Amino acid sequence: MTPETNKNDEHFAEDHIYEGNKREPYSRVIAHALIGLFFAGAGLYQFIRIQQWEVTGGIIEMNKLQQLLYKLVGKWGILAFLLLVAAVFFYKAYARWKRIKMQERR
């Protein structure tokens, strides 16, 4: 008789969603998706804010990372960076969801 999951596997605790984990298995999927939506929204918000600032002038507050990105690659770089971070979280949510579905089929 072979075990379903190898306990020496590095992802044992993460893969074995129904034993040892008291939380709902979909909570991480939802959390990663919401974090991804936050970063995508923040990227669009920053892009629109910087675009309006470029047209109207005046003063805009940016943190050091935003200032560096804006000096190097402009408003498109900030948007691309935040969308890339959002894509990472969306991928993590999708991978976790897929892993849950695979275990439900067993």
Helices and strands as residue ranges (DSSP letters): H 12-15, H 27-56, H 64-105
